[in-house]
Amino acid sequence: MEEYKFFNNTIIQYLGHKKHLQIPDFIDGQKVKYIGRFAFFLRGLRSVILPHHLIEIENGAFGINRLSKIVFPPHIEMIRFAAFRKNRLKHIKFIGTTPLQIESDAFYKNPLKSIILPAQVHIEPDTFPAKTIVNQIQHPQEVSGVSK
């Protein structure tokens, strides 16, 4: 697809100008499993629908946009450092049952109000900074790595 630089199941860079985006499940006949480092950084995105087969979102992939909510697909396993840094995220929802790891600062500087996590999750310290006010967190059965 012309809107994406794509290699080895990974979106390397978004070349388009859409502000409301549905990322395809397949590009050139290959499943989209990874979003590369800074692939959608500073693109002015207001909404995004992630691909169904997505496994990992790399560092800064969606940093500095205007996203207000995000629903993660069922197979997501890893969200790397600062992946959604400086957006307008208020609502985060994970719909899968796959064990998940979220690195520090993944959601830094977002006005979060609700987070729905999967059953098993490892959250690194400072993933959800202390200044973030969260009214509702639905806790999973098994959480590890959260600093108090």
mmCIF file of the C-alpha atoms, coordinates in Angstrom:
data_MODEL
# 
_entry.id   MODEL 
# 
loop_
_atom_site.group_PDB 
_atom_site.id 
_atom_site.type_symbol 
_atom_site.label_atom_id 
_atom_site.label_alt_id 
_atom_site.label_comp_id 
_atom_site.label_asym_id 
_atom_site.label_entity_id 
_atom_site.label_seq_id 
_atom_site.pdbx_PDB_ins_code 
_atom_site.Cartn_x 
_atom_site.Cartn_y 
_atom_site.Cartn_z 
_atom_site.occupancy 
_atom_site.B_iso_or_equiv 
_atom_site.pdbx_formal_charge 
_atom_site.auth_seq_id 
_atom_site.auth_comp_id 
_atom_site.auth_asym_id 
_atom_site.auth_atom_id 
_atom_site.pdbx_PDB_model_num 
ATOM 1   C CA . MET A 1 1   ? 0.000   0.000   0.000  1.00 0.00 ? 1   MET A CA 1 
ATOM 2   C CA . GLU A 1 2   ? 1.272   3.417   -0.862 1.00 0.00 ? 2   GLU A CA 1 
ATOM 3   C CA . GLU A 1 3   ? 0.353   4.953   2.505  1.00 0.00 ? 3   GLU A CA 1 
ATOM 4   C CA . TYR A 1 4   ? 2.801   2.747   4.387  1.00 0.00 ? 4   TYR A CA 1 
ATOM 5   C CA . LYS A 1 5   ? 6.435   1.736   4.308  1.00 0.00 ? 5   LYS A CA 1 
ATOM 6   C CA . PHE A 1 6   ? 6.120   -1.945  5.193  1.00 0.00 ? 6   PHE A CA 1 
ATOM 7   C CA . PHE A 1 7   ? 8.687   -4.697  5.688  1.00 0.00 ? 7   PHE A CA 1 
ATOM 8   C CA . ASN A 1 8   ? 8.618   -8.116  7.388  1.00 0.00 ? 8   ASN A CA 1 
ATOM 9   C CA . ASN A 1 9   ? 5.100   -7.752  8.879  1.00 0.00 ? 9   ASN A CA 1 
ATOM 10  C CA . THR A 1 10  ? 6.042   -4.295  10.244 1.00 0.00 ? 10  THR A CA 1 
ATOM 11  C CA . ILE A 1 11  ? 4.716   -0.853  9.417  1.00 0.00 ? 11  ILE A CA 1 
ATOM 12  C CA . ILE A 1 12  ? 7.910   1.202   9.339  1.00 0.00 ? 12  ILE A CA 1 
ATOM 13  C CA . GLN A 1 13  ? 6.342   4.569   8.487  1.00 0.00 ? 13  GLN A CA 1 
ATOM 14  C CA . TYR A 1 14  ? 2.952   6.082   7.723  1.00 0.00 ? 14  TYR A CA 1 
ATOM 15  C CA . LEU A 1 15  ? 3.088   8.282   4.631  1.00 0.00 ? 15  LEU A CA 1 
ATOM 16  C CA . GLY A 1 16  ? -0.563  9.333   4.454  1.00 0.00 ? 16  GLY A CA 1 
ATOM 17  C CA . HIS A 1 17  ? -2.400  12.373  5.750  1.00 0.00 ? 17  HIS A CA 1 
ATOM 18  C CA . LYS A 1 18  ? -5.614  10.910  7.191  1.00 0.00 ? 18  LYS A CA 1 
ATOM 19  C CA . LYS A 1 19  ? -6.493  12.009  10.725 1.00 0.00 ? 19  LYS A CA 1 
ATOM 20  C CA . HIS A 1 20  ? -8.997  9.155   11.284 1.00 0.00 ? 20  HIS A CA 1 
ATOM 21  C CA . LEU A 1 21  ? -7.291  5.927   10.331 1.00 0.00 ? 21  LEU A CA 1 
ATOM 22  C CA . GLN A 1 22  ? -8.092  2.235   10.141 1.00 0.00 ? 22  GLN A CA 1 
ATOM 23  C CA . ILE A 1 23  ? -4.794  0.405   9.807  1.00 0.00 ? 23  ILE A CA 1 
ATOM 24  C CA . PRO A 1 24  ? -5.292  -2.606  7.504  1.00 0.00 ? 24  PRO A CA 1 
ATOM 25  C CA . ASP A 1 25  ? -5.002  -6.173  8.774  1.00 0.00 ? 25  ASP A CA 1 
ATOM 26  C CA . PHE A 1 26  ? -2.925  -7.106  5.705  1.00 0.00 ? 26  PHE A CA 1 
ATOM 27  C CA . ILE A 1 27  ? -0.474  -5.195  3.522  1.00 0.00 ? 27  ILE A CA 1 
ATOM 28  C CA . ASP A 1 28  ? 0.855   -6.828  0.359  1.00 0.00 ? 28  ASP A CA 1 
ATOM 29  C CA . GLY A 1 29  ? -0.746  -10.102 1.488  1.00 0.00 ? 29  GLY A CA 1 
ATOM 30  C CA . GLN A 1 30  ? 1.143   -10.141 4.817  1.00 0.00 ? 30  GLN A CA 1 
ATOM 31  C CA . LYS A 1 31  ? -0.386  -9.804  8.282  1.00 0.00 ? 31  LYS A CA 1 
ATOM 32  C CA . VAL A 1 32  ? 0.392   -6.527  10.028 1.00 0.00 ? 32  VAL A CA 1 
ATOM 33  C CA . LYS A 1 33  ? 1.907   -7.755  13.312 1.00 0.00 ? 33  LYS A CA 1 
ATOM 34  C CA . TYR A 1 34  ? 4.180   -4.886  14.333 1.00 0.00 ? 34  TYR A CA 1 
ATOM 35  C CA . ILE A 1 35  ? 4.067   -1.098  14.371 1.00 0.00 ? 35  ILE A CA 1 
ATOM 36  C CA . GLY A 1 36  ? 7.644   0.173   14.088 1.00 0.00 ? 36  GLY A CA 1 
ATOM 37  C CA . ARG A 1 37  ? 9.443   2.888   16.043 1.00 0.00 ? 37  ARG A CA 1 
ATOM 38  C CA . PHE A 1 38  ? 7.926   6.331   15.444 1.00 0.00 ? 38  PHE A CA 1 
ATOM 39  C CA . ALA A 1 39  ? 5.836   4.958   12.530 1.00 0.00 ? 39  ALA A CA 1 
ATOM 40  C CA . PHE A 1 40  ? 2.886   7.293   13.282 1.00 0.00 ? 40  PHE A CA 1 
ATOM 41  C CA . PHE A 1 41  ? 4.758   9.880   15.364 1.00 0.00 ? 41  PHE A CA 1 
ATOM 42  C CA . LEU A 1 42  ? 3.515   13.480  15.118 1.00 0.00 ? 42  LEU A CA 1 
ATOM 43  C CA . ARG A 1 43  ? 0.948   12.781  12.360 1.00 0.00 ? 43  ARG A CA 1 
ATOM 44  C CA . GLY A 1 44  ? -2.008  14.634  13.902 1.00 0.00 ? 44  GLY A CA 1 
ATOM 45  C CA . LEU A 1 45  ? -4.035  11.439  14.278 1.00 0.00 ? 45  LEU A CA 1 
ATOM 46  C CA . ARG A 1 46  ? -7.397  11.865  16.020 1.00 0.00 ? 46  ARG A CA 1 
ATOM 47  C CA . SER A 1 47  ? -8.551  8.240   15.910 1.00 0.00 ? 47  SER A CA 1 
ATOM 48  C CA . VAL A 1 48  ? -7.057  4.909   14.944 1.00 0.00 ? 48  VAL A CA 1 
ATOM 49  C CA . ILE A 1 49  ? -8.330  1.350   14.624 1.00 0.00 ? 49  ILE A CA 1 
ATOM 50  C CA . LEU A 1 50  ? -5.473  -1.092  15.106 1.00 0.00 ? 50  LEU A CA 1 
ATOM 51  C CA . PRO A 1 51  ? -5.031  -4.214  12.937 1.00 0.00 ? 51  PRO A CA 1 
ATOM 52  C CA . HIS A 1 52  ? -6.448  -7.476  14.282 1.00 0.00 ? 52  HIS A CA 1 
ATOM 53  C CA . HIS A 1 53  ? -3.172  -9.459  14.195 1.00 0.00 ? 53  HIS A CA 1 
ATOM 54  C CA . LEU A 1 54  ? -1.073  -6.792  15.938 1.00 0.00 ? 54  LEU A CA 1 
ATOM 55  C CA . ILE A 1 55  ? 1.421   -8.215  18.458 1.00 0.00 ? 55  ILE A CA 1 
ATOM 56  C CA . GLU A 1 56  ? 3.759   -5.320  19.292 1.00 0.00 ? 56  GLU A CA 1 
ATOM 57  C CA . ILE A 1 57  ? 3.861   -1.530  19.216 1.00 0.00 ? 57  ILE A CA 1 
ATOM 58  C CA . GLU A 1 58  ? 7.400   -0.127  19.249 1.00 0.00 ? 58  GLU A CA 1 
ATOM 59  C CA . ASN A 1 59  ? 8.879   2.944   20.978 1.00 0.00 ? 59  ASN A CA 1 
ATOM 60  C CA . GLY A 1 60  ? 7.149   6.231   20.212 1.00 0.00 ? 60  GLY A CA 1 
ATOM 61  C CA . ALA A 1 61  ? 5.004   4.653   17.485 1.00 0.00 ? 61  ALA A CA 1 
ATOM 62  C CA . PHE A 1 62  ? 1.951   6.868   18.127 1.00 0.00 ? 62  PHE A CA 1 
ATOM 63  C CA . GLY A 1 63  ? 3.673   9.622   20.114 1.00 0.00 ? 63  GLY A CA 1 
ATOM 64  C CA . ILE A 1 64  ? 2.458   13.237  19.991 1.00 0.00 ? 64  ILE A CA 1 
ATOM 65  C CA . ASN A 1 65  ? -0.927  12.818  18.306 1.00 0.00 ? 65  ASN A CA 1 
ATOM 66  C CA . ARG A 1 66  ? -4.502  13.671  19.328 1.00 0.00 ? 66  ARG A CA 1 
ATOM 67  C CA . LEU A 1 67  ? -5.878  10.211  20.076 1.00 0.00 ? 67  LEU A CA 1 
ATOM 68  C CA . SER A 1 68  ? -8.577  10.218  22.775 1.00 0.00 ? 68  SER A CA 1 
ATOM 69  C CA . LYS A 1 69  ? -9.322  6.489   23.065 1.00 0.00 ? 69  LYS A CA 1 
ATOM 70  C CA . ILE A 1 70  ? -7.782  3.251   21.926 1.00 0.00 ? 70  ILE A CA 1 
ATOM 71  C CA . VAL A 1 71  ? -8.968  -0.361  21.819 1.00 0.00 ? 71  VAL A CA 1 
ATOM 72  C CA . PHE A 1 72  ? -6.192  -2.927  21.549 1.00 0.00 ? 72  PHE A CA 1 
ATOM 73  C CA . PRO A 1 73  ? -6.729  -6.082  19.462 1.00 0.00 ? 73  PRO A CA 1 
ATOM 74  C CA . PRO A 1 74  ? -6.825  -9.527  21.098 1.00 0.00 ? 74  PRO A CA 1 
ATOM 75  C CA . HIS A 1 75  ? -3.244  -10.662 20.360 1.00 0.00 ? 75  HIS A CA 1 
ATOM 76  C CA . ILE A 1 76  ? -1.250  -7.641  21.558 1.00 0.00 ? 76  ILE A CA 1 
ATOM 77  C CA . GLU A 1 77  ? 1.705   -8.767  23.708 1.00 0.00 ? 77  GLU A CA 1 
ATOM 78  C CA . MET A 1 78  ? 3.977   -5.725  24.022 1.00 0.00 ? 78  MET A CA 1 
ATOM 79  C CA . ILE A 1 79  ? 3.636   -1.961  24.158 1.00 0.00 ? 79  ILE A CA 1 
ATOM 80  C CA . ARG A 1 80  ? 7.070   -0.364  24.215 1.00 0.00 ? 80  ARG A CA 1 
ATOM 81  C CA . PHE A 1 81  ? 8.467   2.789   25.810 1.00 0.00 ? 81  PHE A CA 1 
ATOM 82  C CA . ALA A 1 82  ? 6.515   6.004   25.091 1.00 0.00 ? 82  ALA A CA 1 
ATOM 83  C CA . ALA A 1 83  ? 4.399   4.292   22.412 1.00 0.00 ? 83  ALA A CA 1 
ATOM 84  C CA . PHE A 1 84  ? 1.432   6.634   23.079 1.00 0.00 ? 84  PHE A CA 1 
ATOM 85  C CA . ARG A 1 85  ? 3.299   9.516   24.732 1.00 0.00 ? 85  ARG A CA 1 
ATOM 86  C CA . LYS A 1 86  ? 1.588   12.933  24.655 1.00 0.00 ? 86  LYS A CA 1 
ATOM 87  C CA . ASN A 1 87  ? -1.803  12.139  23.191 1.00 0.00 ? 87  ASN A CA 1 
ATOM 88  C CA . ARG A 1 88  ? -5.222  12.969  24.601 1.00 0.00 ? 88  ARG A CA 1 
ATOM 89  C CA . LEU A 1 89  ? -6.048  9.427   25.648 1.00 0.00 ? 89  LEU A CA 1 
ATOM 90  C CA . LYS A 1 90  ? -8.872  9.212   28.171 1.00 0.00 ? 90  LYS A CA 1 
ATOM 91  C CA . HIS A 1 91  ? -9.948  5.600   27.616 1.00 0.00 ? 91  HIS A CA 1 
ATOM 92  C CA . ILE A 1 92  ? -7.802  2.493   27.046 1.00 0.00 ? 92  ILE A CA 1 
ATOM 93  C CA . LYS A 1 93  ? -9.246  -0.974  26.553 1.00 0.00 ? 93  LYS A CA 1 
ATOM 94  C CA . PHE A 1 94  ? -7.562  -4.334  26.013 1.00 0.00 ? 94  PHE A CA 1 
ATOM 95  C CA . ILE A 1 95  ? -9.957  -6.969  24.669 1.00 0.00 ? 95  ILE A CA 1 
ATOM 96  C CA . GLY A 1 96  ? -7.592  -9.932  24.529 1.00 0.00 ? 96  GLY A CA 1 
ATOM 97  C CA . THR A 1 97  ? -6.512  -12.621 26.956 1.00 0.00 ? 97  THR A CA 1 
ATOM 98  C CA . THR A 1 98  ? -2.878  -12.785 25.806 1.00 0.00 ? 98  THR A CA 1 
ATOM 99  C CA . PRO A 1 99  ? -0.362  -11.958 28.590 1.00 0.00 ? 99  PRO A CA 1 
ATOM 100 C CA . LEU A 1 100 ? 0.759   -8.380  28.088 1.00 0.00 ? 100 LEU A CA 1 
ATOM 101 C CA . GLN A 1 101 ? 3.832   -6.319  28.921 1.00 0.00 ? 101 GLN A CA 1 
ATOM 102 C CA . ILE A 1 102 ? 3.653   -2.518  29.000 1.00 0.00 ? 102 ILE A CA 1 
ATOM 103 C CA . GLU A 1 103 ? 6.941   -0.621  29.235 1.00 0.00 ? 103 GLU A CA 1 
ATOM 104 C CA . SER A 1 104 ? 7.506   2.558   31.213 1.00 0.00 ? 104 SER A CA 1 
ATOM 105 C CA . ASP A 1 105 ? 6.080   5.836   29.937 1.00 0.00 ? 105 ASP A CA 1 
ATOM 106 C CA . ALA A 1 106 ? 3.984   4.010   27.324 1.00 0.00 ? 106 ALA A CA 1 
ATOM 107 C CA . PHE A 1 107 ? 1.056   6.309   28.142 1.00 0.00 ? 107 PHE A CA 1 
ATOM 108 C CA . TYR A 1 108 ? 3.012   9.301   29.483 1.00 0.00 ? 108 TYR A CA 1 
ATOM 109 C CA . LYS A 1 109 ? 1.157   12.643  29.497 1.00 0.00 ? 109 LYS A CA 1 
ATOM 110 C CA . ASN A 1 110 ? -2.356  11.416  28.752 1.00 0.00 ? 110 ASN A CA 1 
ATOM 111 C CA . PRO A 1 111 ? -5.446  12.470  30.779 1.00 0.00 ? 111 PRO A CA 1 
ATOM 112 C CA . LEU A 1 112 ? -6.551  8.876   31.434 1.00 0.00 ? 112 LEU A CA 1 
ATOM 113 C CA . LYS A 1 113 ? -9.943  8.260   33.014 1.00 0.00 ? 113 LYS A CA 1 
ATOM 114 C CA . SER A 1 114 ? -10.521 4.544   32.452 1.00 0.00 ? 114 SER A CA 1 
ATOM 115 C CA . ILE A 1 115 ? -8.285  1.565   31.728 1.00 0.00 ? 115 ILE A CA 1 
ATOM 116 C CA . ILE A 1 116 ? -9.485  -1.969  31.085 1.00 0.00 ? 116 ILE A CA 1 
ATOM 117 C CA . LEU A 1 117 ? -6.544  -4.378  31.282 1.00 0.00 ? 117 LEU A CA 1 
ATOM 118 C CA . PRO A 1 118 ? -6.243  -8.042  30.222 1.00 0.00 ? 118 PRO A CA 1 
ATOM 119 C CA . ALA A 1 119 ? -6.191  -10.909 32.745 1.00 0.00 ? 119 ALA A CA 1 
ATOM 120 C CA . GLN A 1 120 ? -2.364  -11.059 32.911 1.00 0.00 ? 120 GLN A CA 1 
ATOM 121 C CA . VAL A 1 121 ? -0.221  -7.965  32.610 1.00 0.00 ? 121 VAL A CA 1 
ATOM 122 C CA . HIS A 1 122 ? 3.266   -6.824  33.585 1.00 0.00 ? 122 HIS A CA 1 
ATOM 123 C CA . ILE A 1 123 ? 3.377   -3.054  33.921 1.00 0.00 ? 123 ILE A CA 1 
ATOM 124 C CA . GLU A 1 124 ? 6.738   -1.345  34.318 1.00 0.00 ? 124 GLU A CA 1 
ATOM 125 C CA . PRO A 1 125 ? 7.074   1.547   36.787 1.00 0.00 ? 125 PRO A CA 1 
ATOM 126 C CA . ASP A 1 126 ? 5.864   4.938   35.522 1.00 0.00 ? 126 ASP A CA 1 
ATOM 127 C CA . THR A 1 127 ? 3.753   3.438   32.748 1.00 0.00 ? 127 THR A CA 1 
ATOM 128 C CA . PHE A 1 128 ? 0.824   5.460   34.045 1.00 0.00 ? 128 PHE A CA 1 
ATOM 129 C CA . PRO A 1 129 ? 2.493   8.517   35.665 1.00 0.00 ? 129 PRO A CA 1 
ATOM 130 C CA . ALA A 1 130 ? 1.393   9.669   39.127 1.00 0.00 ? 130 ALA A CA 1 
ATOM 131 C CA . LYS A 1 131 ? 0.054   12.971  37.730 1.00 0.00 ? 131 LYS A CA 1 
ATOM 132 C CA . THR A 1 132 ? -2.459  11.052  35.632 1.00 0.00 ? 132 THR A CA 1 
ATOM 133 C CA . ILE A 1 133 ? -5.868  10.962  37.252 1.00 0.00 ? 133 ILE A CA 1 
ATOM 134 C CA . VAL A 1 134 ? -7.620  7.689   36.616 1.00 0.00 ? 134 VAL A CA 1 
ATOM 135 C CA . ASN A 1 135 ? -11.205 7.322   37.814 1.00 0.00 ? 135 ASN A CA 1 
ATOM 136 C CA . GLN A 1 136 ? -11.631 3.702   36.826 1.00 0.00 ? 136 GLN A CA 1 
ATOM 137 C CA . ILE A 1 137 ? -9.127  0.880   36.422 1.00 0.00 ? 137 ILE A CA 1 
ATOM 138 C CA . GLN A 1 138 ? -10.447 -2.612  35.937 1.00 0.00 ? 138 GLN A CA 1 
ATOM 139 C CA . HIS A 1 139 ? -7.738  -4.743  37.461 1.00 0.00 ? 139 HIS A CA 1 
ATOM 140 C CA . PRO A 1 140 ? -6.736  -8.040  35.926 1.00 0.00 ? 140 PRO A CA 1 
ATOM 141 C CA . GLN A 1 141 ? -6.365  -11.244 37.906 1.00 0.00 ? 141 GLN A CA 1 
ATOM 142 C CA . GLU A 1 142 ? -2.568  -11.091 37.787 1.00 0.00 ? 142 GLU A CA 1 
ATOM 143 C CA . VAL A 1 143 ? -0.617  -7.831  37.780 1.00 0.00 ? 143 VAL A CA 1 
ATOM 144 C CA . SER A 1 144 ? 3.138   -7.648  38.217 1.00 0.00 ? 144 SER A CA 1 
ATOM 145 C CA . GLY A 1 145 ? 5.715   -4.909  38.193 1.00 0.00 ? 145 GLY A CA 1 
ATOM 146 C CA . VAL A 1 146 ? 3.490   -2.073  39.350 1.00 0.00 ? 146 VAL A CA 1 
ATOM 147 C CA . SER A 1 147 ? 5.229   0.327   41.722 1.00 0.00 ? 147 SER A CA 1 
ATOM 148 C CA . LYS A 1 148 ? 3.160   1.865   44.490 1.00 0.00 ? 148 LYS A CA 1 
# 
